[in-house]
Amino acid sequence: MKKSQRASWILLILIAVLNMAVSSGSLPASGSNPAPDSGSNPPPGPDRFSIIAVEYTSYQWELLKWKDRTSVCKIVIEHDGMPTPDEVYRDCGTIIYREWMSQPMCNLNNVSNCDGYYALLIDTEPREKEIAMQLPAASAWISLEDCEPVFSTGTNICETQPTLVITGQEPLPNESINRIEGTYNGQSLFCEDTGICKFRIPETDDEGAEVTFWAYSTYGDSSLVYEAQIRVKQVDEGDPDQLYWYVDVLSSQWQGGVSATCSETWGVFPPVGGAPEWLSTPTESEDLSSDIPYTYLAANLILQGVVDARSCPDGGLAPGNVVNQCGLEKSRDAVRQWQNQFDGLILDTSKETSVPAYLLKNLFARESQFWPGIFQGAADIGLGQLTENGADTTLFWNGSFYNQFCPLVMDSETCGLGYANLDEELQAELRRALVGSVNASCEECPLGLDLSQADFSIGVFAHTLIANCEQAGQVVYNYTLTRPESAASYEDLWKFTLVNYNAGGGCLAEGISGGFAANGLPLTWETVSPHLVGVCSSAVDYVNDISQ
């Protein structure tokens, strides 16, 4: 992605944020007292600082001329070592700064010929100063009471009408949460003299109900205002005498079971009862097991000597190292064992990142047939065939992953600038490092592969998918001026994400804009895929293979 394209993405993101609004109204919570409209008296937010005294050493330097030893300026700093260029500029001005920075090196054995200035430490003094330190703020969290999270579907099942619990948290000693307020679907909720607020949630429509909430502290301020979207659907599961409630919650403050991946990013709930199987996660790694006769994998296992196919015609490989039928039969057991060796790590990664385990396994099958090296000498590398363009997407769109990965390659100060603000050379260095991190090729290793590197790469590809779902949601907004939750379903948004992963944001934009122009909203895979043509057309089979 070019820098100009990134700038337009950032501008559109800012526009989208400014367009968001928060509703308000009035409704008492269960067991609480009615309150006036909370929107008319917004909370102050966190406002807590402490003034502390800090001891330090002040160092006084002088810049003197080499020619006559006269002082031209004094520099006061608060650290060991020489004054920095910025400090010279601050205390000595532009002219002296420029001369200081451009002056030639001085031969200390003959300083009489030196031009410019030299620095001399003339005094140190212990001092004390007061600084304002920000204290940790109060917060509020939401959960459900007496409901059972179902990990494989990302939803929650309640046998009785669900109870939403908002819990305030005060990190400061000797302070406490004394009130919780908020709104539920436009009506206010209010729980006084308590740090916990509970109320029954009525059944909602498919869009769910909007919740805002915050906590007040005895410190005199409040937490931030948090948002949540909650959907409650009542079902009988075939037995009208036994009712259940499916509950899905989208919020940064959710403390219950793991939410379906990218739901919060898009603001879209998965289907009632959970996502389809290809977007779900089993409870046991054995459920991910597959037995598919992958030809590319079989050929590599024969080439690396894992499978002995010498009794087959041409040693089991046709010209071009394509496995023949005999070689495929000889390698069947090894292929089955190989393709399932990553299942435990895929499941663990899914639990850590919430990326569906079946999706990860299907993607690896389609991309590399589980051979984690370089694909036929191309630039596509690893189990999920990462390229430098794909690495750019990951680092730009997945900020939390960038913050974890960048310090492994660069110093923290450089990383703190953010990926978008790095110069092109540093960005390229990071992209190459990320691609290298998923490359398990190793000439000195058995089979030519470092499988520990392949294991590490599974998490990288999960975070890459998360980055692509972020970008896919932005593409939908850019070309429809409609937020993802109003434009497409959870499953179709994931299919758009796979287009983005496989063919890039440009192809996805082409499909979205064509589908929107021809059919309007909502966007579906059936209305978007016919507009993926030319170089983008291969994404259609790609998405269909993984989602089926």
N, C-alpha and C positions, 0 to 999 in steps of 0.2 A: 504493500500500500504506500503511495506517495505521500509526502508531507502535506501537500495541498489537500489531498483527500482526507488526511487525518484532521486537518483544521476544520474542514466542512463537517466531519462527524462531530467534533467537539462543539461547534456552533449549534448544530441541530439538537445535541443532547441538552445544551443550556436552554434552548427554546422549549424543549419538551418539559424540562423541570419547571420553567416559569409558568407553563400552562396548567400545572397541576393545582387543584384546589382542595380544601378540607371543609366538609360539611359540619353543621352543628344543629342542635335542637334541644329537646328535653324528654327524658324518660328516667324514672328512678330505678336503681338497681335493686335486685331482690335483697331484702333485709337492710336496705339503706333508706336515707331520707331524700325526698324530692328536692331538687336543686334548680335554681334558675338556669337559663341557657348558658352553658359553659363558654360558648363562643363570645358572649358579651363581656367576659372577664377572663381573658387569656392568662395562662400561668406565666410567671416572670422568667422561668427557665433557670438553669444553673448560674449562680452568682456567688462564688466562694473563692476567696483569695486569703492568703496569710502572709503577713510581712515578717520576714526572718532576717536576722543579722548574720552576715557571712564574713569571716576573716579571710584576708588575702594579703599578698605582698605587692606593693607598688614598686615598679622599676623605672628609674629616671635615666634616660639616655640623652646624649647630645650628638648632633651631627656637626663635625668640625671640618674646616678646609684643610686639605693636605698641605697647601702652600704655606699658610701662616698660622695654622692651629687655632684660628678664630672660630667661635661657635656661631652657627647659622640658625639653629633651632633646637628646641628641646622636645623629646618624645616620651610620654608617660604611658607605660603598658602594664598589664596585669598577668604576664606569663613569663616563664623562663625563656631564654634565648633572645636572639636578635629581633628588633622590630620588623614587622612584616611590611611589604610595600604599601598595603592599605593604610597602615598606621603612619608611615612616612608621609603619605599623601594627606592624611587627616591633620597632622600636626605641623607639617612644613610647607604645605602648599604645592600648587601644580608645577611651578618652575623647578623647584628643588627636587621634587619627586621625579620629574622627567630626567634631570641631570643625574640623579642617583641611579635610576634604572638603566641609563645608557652609558655610564662611565666605564672605561676599560678597567680590567683587573690591575691591581697594584702589586709591584714587586716589593715585598716587605724588606728585602735586603737593601733597597735603595729607594726610600720613600720620597726623596727630594724631587724625583721626576714624576711623582704621581699627580694625576689630575682628579678633581672632584672632591668627594667627602669621605670621611670615615666615621663610624659610630663608636661612641665611648660610653660605657656604663658609669654613671657618676654617683648614683645613690640608690639604696633600697630602703623601704619603710613599710613596717606592718600596718595594715589599715583594716577598717571594718566598714561594710556597706549594708544597706537594707535592700532586699529584693522582694518582689511580690511573687509568691508561689501559688499556682492554681491547685486547689484541693480537689480530690475526686468527687464527682457529682452524684447525686441521687439518681436512681433509675427505676424502671418498672418493667415487669415481665408478665407474660400471659401463659396460661396452661389450661388444661382441662382436668376436671375432677371425675374420678370413677369411670374413666374411658380407657380403652386398650388400644395403643398404637399398633398398626400392622406395618411392619418394616417393608415387606415386599411391595406394598402398594402406596406407601407414603400417606395413608389416610388414618383416621381413628374411628373406632367402633364403640358406641355407647349403648348399653342395654336399657338405660333410663334417659330421660331428657337431659341433654348435656349441660353441665355447669361450667361457665367460663370463670377462671380465677385470674385476677390481676393482683400481682404481689409487688409492693414497693420495696426497694432495697436502699438502705442508707449505709455508706461505707465509713462514715466518720464515727468515732467513739463518742459516747455521751449525747448523740443526736439520734433521732428516730423519725420514721415516716408517720405523719399524723393525719393524713387525708389522701384519698385517691379520687380523682375526678376524670371525666372523659365523656365521650358520646358514643352511642350505639345506634347506628343507622339514622343519624340525625337527631337523636334525642339524648339528653344528658343523663349521665350516671354519676352517683355521688356516694362515697362511703367515708364518713367522718370518724375521727379518733381511732383509726385502725390502719394497719399497713397492708391489709388483705381485703379485697373486694370480690364478692362472688355474686353471680346472677345466672339464672336459667336462660338458655339461648333458645328462642323459638325457631321453628323451621324457616328456612330462607328459600329464595328462588335460586336458580342456577348461578346467578351472578354473585350471590352471597351478600353479606351485610358489612358495611364499613364501620370500623371501630377506631376511635382515637382515645388515648389514655395518657395520664401523667400522674406523678406522685408529688405531694408536698412534704417538706421536711421541717422539723422543729428548728433547723438552722435558719429558716426564713426564706428559703428559695424553693424551687421545684426542679423536677427532672425535665428533660426534653419532652416534647410532645411526640408520642409514638403512634404509629398507624398499624392497623391489621385489617385483613379481609377474611371473613369467616363464613363458611358455607355449611349449612346443616340440612341434611336430607333424611327423611324418615322412610324406612323400607321394612318389609315383613319377611324377606328372604324365603318366600314360599309358604310361610306359616303365619296366617293372620293373627294368631294368638300370641305371637312373639314378635314384638316390634324392635327394630334397631335404628340407631341414628348414625349415619356416616357424617363425620365432622372433618373438615379440612381448614387449616389455618395458615395464612400467609402473613408473616411478620418477621422483622429482624429480631423481635423480642420473644419469639416463640420458644418455650422450654419443653415442649412435648416431644413426640416422636419426630423423626426426620421427615421434613417436607419433600415432596417430589421436586427433583432438581429443576432449576430454572423457572419454577412456578412463580417465585417471588420476583425474579427479574422481569418476567413478562406480565405479572399480575393475573395469571391464568390458572384456574384450578384444573387438575387432571379430571378425567371422567369420574362420575360418582361411583364410589366403590373401589377406585384405583385405576391406574393406567393399564393399557394393554400389556400383554406379556413381554413384548420386545422392549418396553420401557419400564420393566419391573425388575426386582431383585429377589432371588430365592433366599431362603433361610440357610440352606446348606450348599456348599460348593459343589457337591455331587450332582445337584440339579442342573448345573451348568454343563455337565458332561455332554460331549457330542462325539459322533462316529462318522465323520464325513471323509471320503477318500480324496483328500486334497492333492492334486497332481504336482503343483509347484513345491509343496512341502515334501512330497515323496521324492521328487527329483533331488532336492537338496540333501535329504537324508541318505540317499544312495551315493551322491557325490562325496559326502563327508565320511562315508564308510560306516554309518550307523546301521544301514541295511546292506546285507550281502546279496546282490542280485547278479552275481557272476554266471549263474546257471541260466539266466534269461538271455534272449537274443540281444546282442549289442550291450550286454551288461545291464539291461533294464532301461536303457536310455536311447531314444531315437536321436538323430542329428539335431543339434541345437539344445542338447541336454533336456529334452522333453521326455518325460517318463512314458514308457510303453505299457501295455496292459499287464504283461508279466511282471514288470517292475512295480506296478501299482499293487498287484496282489502280494508280492513279496514284502512290500513295505506297509501293508495294512495295519498290522499290530503296532508298529513303531509310530505310524501317523496318528493312530488313535491315542496312544500314550502321550505323544508330543503335544498335540493340540489341547490336551486337558491339563497339562502340567502347570499352567498359569491360573487355573480356576480359583484356587485359594486366594491368591493375591488379587485377582479381579474382584472377588467378593469383599475382601478387606478394604480395597480401594473404594469400592462402591459405598461401604458403610462410612468411610471417612469423608468422602466428597459428595455423596448422594447421587452421583452419576449412576444410572441403572446398570446393573451388572450384565444383563442380557445384551444391552446396547453395546457395551464395551467389547464383549466377546464377539458379537456379530461384526462389529467394525474391524477388529483385528483379523477375523476370518476373511472379510472382503478385501482388506488392504494388503495383507502379507501372508495369509494362510499360516500365521503364527511363526513365520521365519523372521527373526528380529534383526536382520542385517540390512544391507543395501539392496534394493530391488533392481536386479539386472543392470547394475552400474549406473543407475540414474540418481537423481538428487533426492529421491523419496526414501526415507530412512526409518527403520525400526518397525515395531509391531503395528503401529498406526500410520506408517509412512509419512513422517513429518518432513516438510520442506522449509526453506528459509522464509517463504511467504507465510506458511502456517505458523512458524515461530513468531513472526511479526504480529500476527493476529493474537496469539496467546499473550505476548508480553504487553501489547497495547490495550487489549480488552479485558484482561484478567489482572486487575491491579493487585489483589492479595497474593496471587502467585508470583507476579513480578517482584513484590517486596520480599518474598522468600528466596527467589532464585537469584536475583541480581547480586546480593552480597556474597554469593558463592563465587562470583566472577570479578566484581569490582569493589572498591571501597565504599563504605556506607554513605559518605558525603556525596559521591557521584550518584549513587543509587537514589538518594533522597531527592534528586531533581525530577525524578519520574521519567519513564521511558519516552514519552512524547517530547520531553525537553532535552533529551540527550542529542549530541550531534550525530550525524549519520555514521561516522566511523565507530562510535561507541555502540550505537544501535546494532550495527552489523556484527560487532564483536559479540554482543549478547545473543543475537540470533544464531550465530555459528556455534556458540557454546551450548545453546539449548538443543540445537539439532544434534550436536555431538553427544549430548547426554543421553539420547535415546538410541544411539548407534551401538549395537552389541557386537559389531564385527571386531575380531581380534585375531591377528595372524598367529600369535603365540599360544592362544587358548585352544583347548580341545574343541573339535568341530569348527574351529574358526570363529567361535562366539564366546563372549563373556556374558553368561546368563544372569549374573548378578546385575549387570547393566540393563538387561532386558527387564528384570524385575522392577528396577527403579523407574524405568520408562512408563510403566503402566499408570502411575500417578500423574506423570507429565501429560499423557494423552487424556486422562480424565479432566485435568485442568484446561487442556486445549479445547475440549468439547464445551466446557463452561464458557470459555472466551467466545467461542463461535455462537453459542446461544445468545450471548450479550449482543454481538454484532448483528445477528439475524433479527433480533427484536428491533434494533435501530433501523435496519433496512426496511422492515415492515412499516415503521413510523414514517421514515423519510419518503416513501413512495405512496403512502395512503393518507398521511397526516392523521392517522388514527393509531392510538396506542394498541399494542399487541392484544391486550385482553378483549378489545372490542373488534379485532380484525380477524382472528383465527382461533382455532381450538388448540388445546395443549398438544395433541398428537401431531397436528399439521405443523405447528411451530417447530416441533422437533424435526420433522421432515425438512423444513426450510433450513434448519440448523445443519443438517447433513449436507444439503446442497452447498451451503456456505463453506463447510469443512472440505468438501471434495472439489468443488469447482470455483469457489471464491465468491466474495461479496458482489462482484460485478454480474456474475451469472444469476445469483439470487435476485439482484435488483431487476434484471431483465425479466425473469419469471414473474416476480411480484407485480411489476408495473404492467406487464402484458395481461396477467390474470385480473388485475384490478380494473384496467381499462375495459376489458371485455365483459367482465361479470360483476364488478363491484364487490361489495362485502356481503358475507364473510369470505375471506380467502380460504380455499381448500387445496389440498394436494392435486385433486382432479382438475381444478381450474387453473392452477399455476403450472403444472408440469408440461402441458402442451406448448408453453411459451419458452421452454428451455430447448433451444435449437442450436444448430451449428456446433461450436466447440463446447457448448454447455449441455448438449443433449445426453452425453454419457452419464450425467448426474441422475438422470431418471432411473436407469437400471441400478445405479449405485444405491439410491434411496430405497427402491423396491426390494432389492436383495437384503438389505439390512433390516428393513421394517417387516419383512415376511419371515 
